[in-house]
Amino acid sequence: MALKDIIKEIQQLNDADQLRLKDFFIKSIVSYSASGPIFKEISEQKHKDGYTCTHCHSTNAVRFGKYRIKAGAKVIERQRYRCKDCGKTFTDVTNTPLKGSHLPHKWLDFIHCMIEGYSLRKASELIGVHHVTLFYWRHKVLSALKQMEIDHFSGIVEMDETYFLYSEKGKRKITGRKARTRGGASRFRGISKEQVCVLVARDRQKQTYSKVLGQGRIVKSKLDQAIGSKVSVTNTLCTDAWRAFKAYAKEKGIEHYPFKSDGKERVKGLYHIQNVNNYHSRLKGWMNRFNGVATKYLDHYLSWFLFLDTIRFRNDSTTVSKMIVESCLYPTVATYGKLRLSTFKVS
């Protein structure tokens, strides 16, 4: 059909349909034009010290022609590279969440939805991609972001654990217990193996560590594995009165201020755990929207909240760009199959 025939057909549409068509073209053009600078920034960040092979990590790589991808109705050319040592080729998105995506122009809209906190089904309605596909997009991004970690804490470090109910949400044929409804509750009172321990450590510069440590009460050995390389005798620990924290601080020779859970003494001069407790409260409130998450994905959601907290939940072009670029700077080989078949390693 010729362009003049298309225009003629459009003119015959009623006002409402013309407005919908206008919105469609505006969103499509914005998606195509906005994704260009993002891919350019990814390339610049990944290759600022020269071309590095994503397979063998050799720096003996060169540009190796272009390749084409189809983004909707548009064909885009992208750079390909070749490693002279291992002979393999790679691109700017090899081993990133964007690898193999047939809809790269939709990712910016999806990241907007992630920051806004929309459900997968609502995001699906807004950007026109099936919600199951978006579920895997979400976890491919988060599997990269969870690799972001601080090198070390500075000054006063507040540290406390919180607990989430162990969940096998989404799994069929659960054995050993009845399936729960919308999160459910533990069969036991207090802390048990049905509770998953999450350690949150945070200094006064808001550098934060937030990871799953295992099931049941926190123990000293797990504590050392988690943050042993991030704290030193130059730090001061503020924790609750649980014995694992006391034993760890004593063993490492770190100054330690414990606070009992009865709340009678909450502050000792500069020392308290109110910042980390406030973080717990905000984390739990944000997690409630999911009505329980599968424990095997819990680290992903912790990383998601940590990123949102870092950008103060701002949803603009800068934060969208930051989220997608940083997720592409960490190697991930997460695929639909690997994510679906992954399991939580019981400790």
N, C-alpha and C positions, 0 to 999 in steps of 0.2 A: 504494500500500500504506500502510495506517495505521501510526502509530508503534507501537501495541501489537502489531501483527503483526510488525513488524521486530524488536522486543524478543523476541517469542516465537521467531522464527527464530534469533536470536543464542543464546538459551538452549539450543537444540538442538545447537549446535556443540560439538565436543569441546574439551578444555582447551587444546590446542595452538593450534587455530584461534581460540579466544576471546582468547588471549594475543597472537596476531598482529594481530587486529582492534583490540585495546586499544593496541598500539604504533602502529598506523596512525593512530588518532584522536589520540593524544598528539602525534605528529610533525606532523600536519596542523594541529592547533590552535596549536602552538608557532610553526609557519611563518607562519600568518595573523597571530597576535598580535604577533610580533616584527618583521614587515615594516612595521607601522604607524609606530612611532617612527623607523625608518630613513628613510622617505619624508618624515616631518615634519622630520627633521634636514636632509635634502637641501634641502627648501624653505627652511628658515631660513638655511642657509649661502649659498644662491644669491641670496636676496633680502634679505640683511641691510642692504644699502645702497639698497633700493628695487627695484621690478620692472624688470628689464632685458630687452629683446627679444633673443631668441636669433638672430633673423634680421638685423636692422639695428643691433643694440646700442644702440638708443635707450632712454632711461630714462622715456620718456613712455608707460608701459603701465599697464593697469588690470586688475583681476580681471574675468573674463568668463564667469561661470557655472561649472557643474560638468560633468564628464563621467564616464561609468561604464566600468569595466573589469571583466572577468570573470577572477578569480583562482581557478582550479579550479572549485569549485562555488559560490563566494562572489562576490557583486557588490560592488565597492568604488567609492565616489565620490571623485574627485580634482578639484583646482582647475584651471581653465583661465584663461589670460590673453590679452589682446588689446593689440597695439601701436597707438597712435593715429597714429603717423607712417607706418608701412608698411601698416597694416591687417591684418597677419597675426596668427594666433593661435598660442599655444605653451603648453606645460605645463612642469612641473618636470623632466620627463625628456626633453624635446626635445633632440636632439643629445647624448644620453648613451648609455652602453651598455645602459640599460634601455628605450630607445625601441623601441616595437613588440613588446616581449616579452609573450607570452600567458601566461607563467608567472612573474609577479613574485614570488610567494610561494616559489619554488624557489631564488631567487638567494642567499639567506643560506646555505642548505645547500651550494650550489655554491662560494661563497667559502670556507666551512669546508674543503671538499675541496681547494681551490687552496692554502690556507695549509698544509694537512697534507701536500700533495705527492702526492695520489693520482693515479693514471692516469685518463684520461678514461673508460675502460671501467669501472673500479672506481667512480668517481663516478657514472656512469650507473646502475649497479646500486643504489647507495645512495639516490639521489634520484629515480630513475624518469624520467629525461630521456635521449633518445638521445645517444650519445657524439659524433656529428657535430655536433649542435646545441650541445653543451657546448664543442666545439672553437672554434666561432665566438663563443660567450659569452666564453671565455677571452681571445680576441684582441681582442674589443671592449673588455673591461676594460683590457687591457694597452696598447691603442692610446691610451687616455686617460691611463693612469699614466705612460707614457713622456714625456709633456709636462711632468711634474714636474721642475724643474731648480732648482738653487741659484743665487742671484744672484752671489755672490762667495765666494772662499775667504778664510780668515783664517790668519795666521801661517805655519807650516811646511806646505808642500804636497808630499806624496809623489806621484810620477807615474811610471807605467810602462805599457808596452803588453803585451798578451798576444794569442795568435792562436788562431783556430778554423778548421777546414777548411771551405772554401767548399762549400756544399751546396744542391742543388736537390731536397731530399727532398719527396716527394709529387707531383712533376712527372712527367708521362708524356712519352715520346719525347724523352729527353734527347739532345742532339746534341753532338758533339765529343769524347765520352769514353764509356766504359762506365759503367753504373749501379753504384754502390757498394752493399755489403751492410752494414747496421747501422753506419753511420758511415764505415767504410772508412779509407783512408790516402791521402796525397798521392802523386802520381807523382814528385815532386821532393824532393830533400833540402833541409833548411833552410827559410828563408822565401822563398816564391814567390808568384805571383799566385793560386795555389790556396789561399793562407792569407788569412783575413780579419782585419784588425787591429782590436782593441778597446782603446781607451785608458781607463785607470782612473786618476783623480786623486782624492786623498783627503787632507783636512787632519786635524789632531790632534783636532778636534771631531767627526770622523767624517762631515763633509759630503762627499758622494761624487758624482763625475761618472763615468758608465760608458756609453760609446756606441761604435758602430761608426764607424771612420774611413775604411775603404776596404779594398782588397786590396793585399797586399804590404807592404813596409816603410813605416813612418810617415815622413812628410815634414813639413818646417817649416810649409808653407802650410796643410796640413790641421790641424796642431796649433794654429795661430793661429785658424783658423775655429772650432775646437772650444772652446777655453778662453780665447781672447784677452780676452773681456769679463769673465772670472771671476778673473783674476790681475792683480796690479799690482806695482809696485816695493816695496810694503810686504810682499810675500810672500817666502818663501825656498823655492826649488825643490830637491827631492831626487829624482834620477832615476838611471837606469842611464847608461852612458857613450855611448849612441848619439848620433851627431853631430847629429841633428835637435833633440834637447833642448838640446845645447850652443849651437847656432846660435840657437835661439829665445830662450834666456835672455840671451845676449849682445846680441841685437837689441833686446830689451825692457828691458835694464838691470836684470835681476832677479838677485839673489844666487843662486848655483847650486852645489850639491854633487853631483857625479857619483860613481856607484859602479860599478866594473867587475863584469862578470858572473862573474869567476873566484872571487868570494866571499872573497878574501883580506882585504879591508877592508870590513866590513859596517856599521860604526858610526863616525861622527866626532862625538863628543860627543852633542848632542841630535839629530843629523842621521842619518837612515837611511831605507831604503825597505821596512822589514820589515812595516809595517802594510799597505801596498798589495800586497806579495807574498803576505801571508797572505790578503788578500781574493781575490786571483787563485786561490789554492789552494782556498778554500772555494767559489768560483764554479765552477771546473772540476769539483770533486767533485759539486756539485749538478747540473750540466749533464749528467753522465754518465748519469743516469737516462733521458734522452731518446734515447740512442743516435744523437746527431746531430740538429740542428734545421735547418730550411730557413733559409738566410742571410737571406732576405727578412723573416723573423720574428725574427732574432737580437736586434734592439734591444728587441723585446717581452720576450724572456726575460731580458735584462739588467735591464730595469726591474722585472720580476717578482722577481728575486733581490734587487735593491737594496731593494725594499719589504720583503721578508721579513727582510732583514738589519737594516733600520731598526727593525722591530718585534721583532727578536730571535727570530723564528719562533714567537712566542706565538700560540696559536690559541684565542682566547676571544671573548666577545661584543664586547668593546671593539675588538679588532683587526679582527674581521670588519666591524664598523660603520665603522671607519676606512677600510678598503680600498674598500668599496662607496660610501661618501659621497665620498671624495676622487676616485674615478674618475668620479663624476658632476659634479664641479666643473670638469672640463676638457672643452671641446667636442670631440666626435668624431662623424664622419659615416660611420664604418666600417660597412659592410653586408656581408652574406654574399658578394655578388658582388664587391665591391671588394677584400675580403680574399683571396678565391680567385684573382682575376685580378691581384693586385699582383705586382710584380717587384722584384728588387734592382737598384738603379742602380749599375752598375759604374763605378768611378772609377780 
